[in-house]
Structure formats: structure tokens, C-alpha cells
Amino acid sequence: MKGRYDFKNVEPKWQKNWEDSQLYKSEVKEDQSKYYVLEMFPYPSGNLHMGHVRNYSLGDVFARYKRMEGFNVLHPMGWDAFGLPAENAAIKRNIHPNSWTQDNIDNMRKQFKMMGLSYDWDREVATCNPDYYKWTQWLFLQLYKEGLAYKQKANVNWCPSCQTVLANEQVIDGECERCDSKVIDKDLEQWFFKITDYTEELLADHKLLKNWPERVKTMQKNWIGRSEGAQIKFEIEGSNEEIEVFTTRPDTIYGATYMVLAPEHPLVEKLVSGSNKEQEVMDFIAKMQAQDEEERTGSDAPKLGMDTGIKAINPLTNEEIPVMIANYVLMGYGTGAIMAVPAHDQRDFEFAKKYDLPIRVVVQGEGEELIGEELTEAYTEKGKIVNSDILNGLTFSEAFDKIIDHLESNNIGNKEVNYRLRDWLISRQRYWGTPIPMIYCDDCGVVSVPEEDLPVELPTNVEFTGQGQSPLANVKDFVNTTCPKCGKNAKREVDTMDTFVDSSWYYLRYTSADLADKILDKDRANYWMNVDQYIGGIEHAILHLLYARFFMKFISDQGLVDYKEPFDKLLTQGMVLLDGAKMSKSKGNIVDPMEILDNYGADVARLFILFAAPPERDLDWSDEGVEGAERFLNRVWRLVSEHINGLKEANSDFELNTKLEQELHRQLHIAIKSVTVDISEREQFNTAISSIMELVNATYKYLSKVDENINYPLYKKVVESIILLLAPFAPHMTEELWSNLGYEESIHLQSWPSYDEEATKKDEITIVVQINGKVRDKVEVSADIDKESLKAVVKEQEKVQEYLEGKEIIKEIVVPKRLVNIVVK
């Protein structure tokens, strides 16, 4: 054997061996427990970055460990291949998105194999391939049949830079989550998925997600935003129209002193038409449409509004109150209208102060007497009700129930549950995405593409204009078709689907990736699902993870699979940083994984990135840490290379004849226990690796003290266990060492080492001996010695007797298993 780990030869050798032997091929085995490990599949950008290395190394440890534990492991890989970046790259480089994407996939697949990741490549999928997006289109048609896919004109988020609409979840603080451009409002006919039909189920089934981070579940709950309140009707003076509002505080209705409509509310234009306020109102609406959501609703955003001249009637007081329009009310939330109670809502308070509107107190704390004109801020607590006729003196909960009864019995309102979540906008005005399988006929209207005609394939002869309309609109051969119902000339839908649709069901396709005639095989899907361990970034908490849950529930309702949730256990890994900042090409602070693989090898890269920080924490890159990982692997290598003959000749039976051997044996079982618990229960790979390092240190300490008198049967047990424990982290080197020890079967097919709890316990312990608080000696004693015997043994020690000579013992203090302090004078 060579004296150092030669990764340049060893790693390619075993990668070829694994591929040729199909070591990681997975099949249904009903007599064996399964384990489905999945990392969020990547967008094929062309090259791996350190975030990839970390994410996919984490998943690979789980896959390899579970295989050694005896599970039938499914560990697939694919590509989230549609999307705007490929289209933009095509425009910039004058290359077709398909060519660009396929080349990137080939390159990244090669890099993944260089990392030694244990994927079953026979199950590979790419969302841009017709054999995949055929089934995305098929799912769209099933949603359409159930009334869960629909098209309507709506005020949508428009990114002027990306030239496409965005779902609410893709707008972060008023900016496009991809390019950071300011998002504007636009009215367009768009396709939606009715995710709101599943709001209660999405919330209730959080109880099933016991192995998800609480932070992710909280983010989803907050995004769904369930709130209980009342829907209340306010009549409009001199009109048959009514304003409907939703409020979570119906107990404050007596304090409503004005109404506010969103500028986009359909009633606004209708009610002011022909009035002397019409032009002023229309100018204000135009001004508001130029502002983004953050400018209008941010906590520091100035409150802007105007009186429409319209009066509404408070149904409890019959009081006429003004109807305002204001920037801080949006059409996309609630009903687009509010009853304003400025004494008890801070935004209403600020608006009322600015425009000199009445402030009426209807709730106050015990012993307080609040006066509206004297308030410096809104009182938002749930105190006692005052100035409210039938509600006076009631608590919030009492008043809530009473006002609901009153509203419902008088047919002016009802109890209502409202949600912040809105239906999922899936139309995109871009080319590189799944075509929406719908046809428009002048006679028949909107018609589905027949299932037998799927897939509706993307044409290749496309000119990229970037003008805010799908390039497909200019491809006559694609657009012009015939109506499936009447046979007359018709036109295809030219928008494509949001790429989050593609990634909302891919985990199911992996279970049946070879099938051409149906989306999945139910028996196979039921065997492999749910995903036992899912790994990805927390930034997808209210995007991919919520959408995937929605799709899984719908697919289950269709009878295609028996499970309601896609992912049992979720691990959200931290980012990889350089000098405290996220690695980014634009910042010029990238560490290229290929340089690390070329200079150190895959096992060093994997070991460092798994050891440097707990998985859920951010990891700061360190060149010294990489070099430390290399040194450690070579220390393990030398444990074998410098003793190869003795290891090969040793049998498996050993005796523990000395304290040194007993201690090494104890350290072995401590390490096996620690690594096992850290991987399977705590998911802390950094501490698992640390435990292996401690065992390696203990082994070198043993070697340094025994000279040539090595107990080779024991040494063989320890070294082989080190290699087995290290195998999920450094698969190439451990495979080579295992082979050098004479084993023909792959180390990754071996059983995970077991530990003996009794063997982890120490037979002898070291007791510190103090005289008057100063350390004077140390004594080795039996671990189970009783207190009186311990005191006797300590006083028998020659050194202790010297300190006790001629002195009177005042007190003997025993700290169990730690020290004895003898107080003398």
C-alpha cells in the first residue's frame, strides 16, 4: 500500500466500479423495510457550487448509513430544468434553452458522480423532457376537471425586468425574488390553482409533520394566515350596493367612524361615476397603481387617501359614515374593504389623525377612561367594551359571540373564517416552461387538450423577444390548431406554467420513472412514499414545500397514492459563507468545488463540509479546515497502510489482557454509540465525525504505548470499525481500505457496527485526592467502589499518609466518582 491516500486514482476507480456493478440501483422489496432519501433537486446551472456540495453530501450520508443499517434505500436525482434563467441565458448567448439546459445537465451529472454520490441514476428525471412534462400537463387537466384550475382576470404581480407575472409567494418585500426588481400591479387574464380549497387541511395536517422544524411550520401557518371574524354588510346611502368587510374585531363595530375601500375595489369606479369627485378619484387610483405593495402597506409608509363623497351606514348605529379610499387597503386581502376603527387599529388611527376623522373609544382596560381625542396611539388590547349599547361591559370573547348572533339574526353579517393565502397564480409569459394544455375555440370556448394528445410539446423554432408576451404567441404552427370538440380552427394557450408546478410532484415520479403509459404505479408509490428524509433550504418554506403539500393532497384525493403528506422528516441546511458573506458570483467570493475536488479529492471536500458546522447552521468556508480534513483522512489511511500485514493475518477473536486494551475497546464502543446516535437521532454529522476523530486519536495513543506488542485481533476490530463508521462520509477511501484488507464485497453493503452499552462503561475511575483543598495525589479505583471503602483506600496511599502524619483528620468529603478531600489540622 502507498503511504498516503491517492485520491486521483482511487476515486475514479471506485466511481466506475459502483456504476458498473449498479451498486445503488433500487427496487421494490416487500420483505425489506424501505428508506427514501431525497434532496431538493437542483436547477441545472452548469456547475456545482458549495451549497450543492453541502446539500447533496448530507443526503448521501443518510442514504449510505441507512443502507448499512439494512434498509432498502431509494436515493434518486433529477433536474428542475425549466425556468427563466435558461431562457435569459439563451437570449444573452444566442443558444437554444434546450441545448443550454441539456449541456448543463450533462456537466452537473458528471460533477455529481465525481463527488461519489450514491444515486440510482436509472430514475433520473428532467422536468424539461416531454416524458416528464406530459404528466405535469396531465395533472393540470385533472385539476381543471375538479374545478381547481381556472382562468380569470386579476390584479397580478408583474416583474418589469423578468417580463412575467409572479405568484404572491415570489414577491419578497415588494421585489421579485429572483432579480430584486420592484414589482408592479397589472390586470391580466391568468391561470390559477385553487390552493385555497385546501387551506384547512394544509393547516390541520401540520400535526402529521412531527419531524419538521417548528420554524418551517410556523412560516407556513403565518403565510396561510387563518383568522376568525365576521363578514359584515354596510349599506351605501342612495344605492342598492353594499360594502362587505371582514373583521377579526366585530366587537369594535360601534367604533367604526369611516369606511376604506382599496383604490382597485370594483365598487369605487361604479359609485363615483358621474359625480363631481370622479376625476379626482380616478387620478388617485392611477397614482396608487404606480406604487408597489411595500410602498403602500409598510409600517413606515405614509398613509394616503381621499374622501369619495359616498356615505355608508353603520348597521348597528344607523350612523352615516364617510367612505374613503386609501393606499393601505389592498384588493388582494380580505374583501378589499374595511370598517375603520381608529381608536383600536394603529393604521386607522394614523389615517384618522392625518385626515381629521373621528376617533371613538369602544374598548378600554380595567380602571382606564380613554378619550379618543387624547389618544397618542391606538389601544389594541382586548379589554372591556364601552360606548357600545348592547355590548357594554362585556369581555372580548363575550362581545364576539353576542355580536355574531346579532349580525346573523338580523341578516347583516355572519361568522367567517378568512385566510391570507390566495390562489396560486401559475401563468408565466415565458417560453421555457411546461405549455398549459388548453385550447380556445370561438364556438366552444375554453377546451382541454385531450389526454391522449399529451404532451403538448414546446416548439423549437422560437424567437426570443423579451417583450412581456410568451414567444410562443409568434409560432403559428404551435398557436394554430383545431378544436377537439367541433373540429373548427382554434388557438392554443401560449402562457407556460410556473416552474414550481414541475417541482410539486417530482418526488412521486421517482417511484415510477420508467413508466410511459401512466404517471405512477400506485403499488410502487405506496411502497416508497413518504419521503423519509427530505433536505433543502428553508427559503422554500412557503413556496415549494407548501405547493408540494397541496399537490400531494390532491393526488391522494384522486386515488393515485394513499398518503396525504409528501415528506416525513425535513432537514433545512444552512448556507455556505466566505468571510461571513453568502457565496455569490456577483460578490466575487466563490470557492469553486471543482478546484477542491482537483486538489484534495471528493472525500476531503465532503468531510470538511460535513464537519465544519451542524447541518442546520451556516458554514463559514476555511482553507485550513480543508487541509485539516486531508490530514485526518491520511491518519486513518496510515492506520491500515503501516500495519497491513498484521491486519490481514489477524483473526477476529481477541482478548483484553491489559488496561490499555480494555480502554481502547471502551473507546471503540463509545465511538460507535456516539456516531450512531448523532446520525440517526440528532442529525449532527459534525459531532459524529468528531467522535470518529477521537477514536482515531485513542488508537494512535494505544499504538504509542505498546511498541511492537500490538494485539492485532483487537486492533483489526478497531480499525475496521473506524473504516465502517467513516464510510458514509468518505466513501471512496473507505472502499479502498476495505478492499486492501482483503474484502471483496463493497464496504457500503456491510452492516453498520453495533455497540455494547456495558462496554462503554469504565471499570476503573481516577479519583483526585485533596488535603485541605490542595491536590496531593490521584488514585485508580473500581468504578463501583462504595464511599467508606474509597476513604480507606485513599488513606492507604503512601503519598497521602505522608501528608496525614502528625495531623488530626477533621472531615472527609467525598464527591462521587470525582474526588476525596481530607480536611486536617
C-alpha angles and dihedrals in degrees: 000000000000118000094237136041106267099205095172090068102025100052099051089044094058095039088059091045093053092047095047093047093043087228094170100043110131129209135171110271110180092192093056130068112246132221121195114200118185136172120197103271116246134244104244099243092160102252136050119246127199092264087062092049091053098043096047095040088056091053092046092056090054092047095049094042094050091047089054089048088061101260125139098241129208111194111164135172135204144150134266086212108164122078151095100289092064091048092049090047089052091053092046097045100031092237128126114260091232093055091044092049097044092049090050091049091052091050096047093045088055091050092048089053090050087058090057094238113174100231127155095230091187086077096052116140133184119198092216093061116098091231087063104036090047085074093043086057090045090055090050089056092050090051089049092051090053093049091250095115116059142154125228142149110263144162101258141181110262123193107206091197098049089036093222143093122264133210115244088253090060094058113087116189090336094310136105108264090221106044103013092234118149109265119225133196121255135172111233141152103251143169119247137186113222097233088153089076086070099045096110092045092048089053098041094048092060082091087068091056096077092147096052123101110263088228092063093047090049091051090052093047091050092048093050086047104194114197133172120219143112136293106220130189120220116192118224116230112251094005140091089222124102133204113225119202134183117215134174088203106057086151088075097055092113087061095056105119100167141006128235126206123193108250088241094053109128091228094061098071091039095052098044095043108126094005125122087249096057100099094041091051093047091050090051091049090052090051092051093049088060090060124081124229095262092052090052104040108023115125090246095040113119114249110243126184149127141215113258093201089241122124127213126196121234102229092214100047101022085226118151110236129183122258111224132183116219141174095237094067116076129199092224094064125070110324095326089253135085139190102232117225102178096181091062108028120062097213091049089046093054091046093048092050091050095048098034097244124161119274113204122185115221101157128049140162127256111287094007129118107196121193118202097220091052098050117115092190138007118281102230102171122113099246133144120316117245136171089024109111107216093024100051115134096010126127120239095264092045092048092045093056094042096049091047090054090048094049094048096044090051094043093237098113147344143214110278140182113216133190136205090213114099129197114282113261105214104169117110126185093219138100106227101074143077110299113240104243099227133117131203118218124182090220104033100033119212111006130183120237106248112257091237089060094058134151102056094204127217111246117233099212096083130144114212111222103161089212099136095265126094110265086226088076089073096051102093095187089057100040099044114073141132128269111256089216106045103012094233125131113289141163133240127234106261100196117095129216128268108261090237086074090062092051095045094081108018093108088067095049090058089066091060105017093144095060117107100174101052140022095248145342108251095212092051092044091050090050095052102033138124104051101244096202123021122183130192148108124308088228086082094060095110098024119045097009094052094043092048091053090051092050093047091053092049093047089049090050088054089059095244095122135008099230127091100196126050103205125045101183124025127197116188108198125209127243128267111244135192116207089346096306130103111260110255136163090222090056092046092229100119125139107203111226091208090062090053091047091048095047103034109010134242096283093057091047092049095045094050096047092048094045100044098074143353110278096250094049129081113261123219112213117241127185088199089055091054091051090048091054089052092051092050094051090050090051088056090046091055092052085069104028095052093048103030097128095048090047094051093048096046120101124221098250116092140170128209105230104160139037089249091057092045091052093048090049090051092049089051093057092042089055095047090050094046095047092046094051093042093054102036102034112015098032088215105141094172092063091042089058090045090056090052089050090052091052090050089051091050090051093052089047089054091049091050092057103042099053106195096341096094117164092226098188089056092040090052091052091051096045094046090049091051090052092048093048090049095046098092090051102040104023100168100049094043091050090053093047091048090052092048089055087062103260118138100191117079117267087229089067094053124104118262111255116262127216135215112227091209091054091059091063121092117239092202131032133197116242119199112221118210129186110202090343097309121113109246104160147354123227131197110219139163112283092233098047115139123237099255093047090049091055090050094050092049093052090051092062113109095224091049092050090055090058092045097049111119093002133111117234109230101175141355115211119193122194102193114253091350119064151342118218117194115197113207140170 
